[in-house]
Amino acid sequence: MAWQDAGLAARRGPGPARRSDGNPFCDAHPARYVDACRPSIGCRARDRQRMNSSSDPHTGAGKVFLIGAGPGDPELLTRKGARILASADTVVFDHLVGEGVLDLLQPEAERIYVGKEPGHHELPQPEINRLLIDRARAGRCVVRLKGGDPFVFGRGGEEIIDLVAAGVPFEVVPGVTAASAASAYAGIPLTHRGIARVCVLVSGHLTDGRCELDWAALARPGQTIVIYMGVAAIGIICEQLMAHGLDQATPAAAVCDASVGSQRTVVGTLADLAARVVRAEMRPPAIVFIGDVVALRDRLDWFGH
């Protein structure tokens, strides 16, 4: 099978508009921000030598870097991630990677789109794993670029297991996960003294129309529940939490497109959040927060004003 990014723009559509964050350098000169992250030619050569330092000298095998691209705003990408991206030969990236992050690539870099969207996978996971192995064995510096963090509902571990089995060297560069970004940009702390000492991250992904979670544990008071991939199952989630004893008046919110100009936040309670999300026609990617910390948003929201 041949992998290519032909028609990528048509499939993905226009990227989310960037919101001004008050930084005169980045707002007025976005291209200069990209240039600032891109290393010099000499630095790039040194980076490439370091990246391939653990390659097998007999096979000429390359290396795979799993990099978290963050939530969308390219300025939230780590400096290490930006440096490696600017030296990569091949970049295999997902649907949730912000457009500005891809601007850091060198023009000659091979770009391969393998995005997963609800109801549609560009490539099955086993084929993605094989692609990474094949490109690395060809001696290339390969970046597997994932939205958020590779190890938080990102299937990074699954890909690494296959890399290890194939004897392919790898590194992991963490990223800002969606829960952290949505929390900060919506003014909803994950923890807060006197309100929440526990934060639980769960997947709300439906399997055969069901969402299998430990509802009794999630319904305990004094904690913050953060749900990834929970928009489609928001009605089931709220109903189950109330059925297991969580107060229907518990504050709740859903945040989509965290950290970029198209970010939207819907706030309600456990009893009415599902209906509010439907009325707002909220679509993935979105993060759901349930817990008393949501009530702090009225005072802590800075991005929406």
Secondary structure, 3 states (H helix, E strand, C coil): CCCCCCCHHHHHCCCCCCCCCCCHHHHHCHHHHHHHHCCCHHHHHHHHHHHCCCCCCCCCCCEEEEEECECCCHHHCCHHHHHHHCCCCEEEECCCCCHHHHCCCCCCCEEEECCEECCEECCCHHHHHHHHHHHHHCCCEEEEEECECCCCCCCHHHHHHHHHHHCCCEEEECCCCHHHHHHHHHCCCCCECCCECEEEEEECCCECCECCCCHHHHCCCCEEEEEECCCCCHHHHHHHHHHCCCCCCCEEEEEECCCCCCCEEEEEECCCHHHHHHHCCCCCCEEEEECHHHHHHHHHCCCCC
